[in-house]
Amino acid sequence: MLCALIAGDNMAVSRAIENSLAGMGFDRFDHSWTQAQSVAVAGSKNFDLVVIGDALSAGSPSIVARFFCENTRTPVVLLHAGTCEVRRPGTDGPILDGPFDLIDLDRAVGVARRAKVHSGASASPAELGGESAEKCTA
């Protein structure tokens, strides 16, 4: 069972991402719309992948990507301007792969999944705050 967090303020895009990931073997999804929600849910699950859309309703997609790479060692696919890039955890900070065209999302996810490093998640920094993220049961 593969679990993904999909963060973004556009529900239609988030559902399209979920459908794409389901076709790649993911079967559990959580959704968040803000930086605070994304960080809050980080400690409750061991995500195999985080996908972050162009924008969050509050906060920064880049900060969320950095948080997951550095604190939970979870690979991230960050979408922006019709492309996506992979941020993988590295010993000296995140490693960037891409950009990939959005039509190559499956290739980007493959690169990210090969990079998954299992390690314990640390507590979220206080300045990132926390709100509840909504669990998707689709």
N, C-alpha and C positions, 0 to 999 in steps of 0.2 A: 504494500500500500504506500503510495507516494502522496505526500502532502505539500501543497503550495499555498503561499500567501499572495494574494493579488491586491495591490494597493493602487488606488487611483480614484479620481473624482467623477469619472464617466462610467456609469453602470453598463451601458451598451458595450463599450470597449472591454470592460472587465468580464462581461459574459462571453464575448468573443474569445478573449484570452483563455477563459476557463474551458470553453469548448475545444480550443486548440490543444490545451494541455491534456484534456481528457483523452484525446486521440493519441497522445504520447504516453499513456499509461498512468497519469495522475488520476486519483479517485477521491481525494479529500481536498477541500478548498476552504480557506477563510478569506474574507474580504475586509479591507479597511479603506477609509477615505481620507484620513489625516495622518500626519507624522506621529502624533501622540498615540493614536489607535494602533498604528503599525508597531511602534516600540512596545506598547503595553502587551500586545499579543505575543511578542517575541519570547517571553519567558514561559509561556504556557504550552508551547508546542516545539517539536524538533522538526522544523520545516526542511524539506529536501530542496526547495527552491523558493525564491521570492521574485515576483514580477512586479515592477513598478511602472505605472503609466506616465504620460507626459506631465500630469499635474495632480496635486493633492488639493482637497478643499481647504486645507490649512497645513502649512509647513513645506518642507523642501524634499523632493524626491531624492536628491543627491545625499542629503543627510541621512535619510532612511537607508539608502544603499550602503553608505559607509558604516552605519550602525550594524547592519546585519553582517557585513563582511568582517568587521573588526571584533564584534562582541559575541556573535553566535556562530561565526565561521561558516555561514550559509551563503552559497553563491546567489547572485542577483542578476536578473536580466532587466535592464533599464531601457524603457522605450522613450524615444524622443524624436521629433521632427521626421517621422516616417522611417526611422531606423531603430535598431536596438544594439546595445552593447552588453557584454558580460563582464561583471566584476566578480572575480574569484578571490577567496582568501589566500593570502601569501604570508610568508614568514616576515617580510619587511613591509607589509601593507598590501592593499588590494592589487591584483593583477588585472589589467584590462584586456579584453579581447573584442575585436570588431572594429568598426561597426558592421552590422549585418543588416541587409534589407529586411523589412518586416515580413516579406514572403519567405524568408529564411529563418523564421522564428524557431522552427524545429531544429535547425542546425545550431542556433545559439543556445537553445535549451540543452542540446547534447553536449556542447562544450562546457556549459555550466554544471551539468550533472556529473561529468567525469571529474570535476574539481571538488565535489562535495567532500568536506573534511568533517568527520564526526568529533566534536568536542563539546564540552559543557558551555552553556550560555552564561554570561555574566549578567549582573544586575544592570538595568538600564540607568544611564546617567540621569540625575535629578533634573537637569535643565531640559531634557527632552519630554518630560511630563508623561502622563498616561490617561487615556480614556478607554472605554470599552470598544473593541472591534466586534463587528457582527459576524457570527459564524454562518457560513453558507451551507445549506443542507441539500443543495441541488444534486 
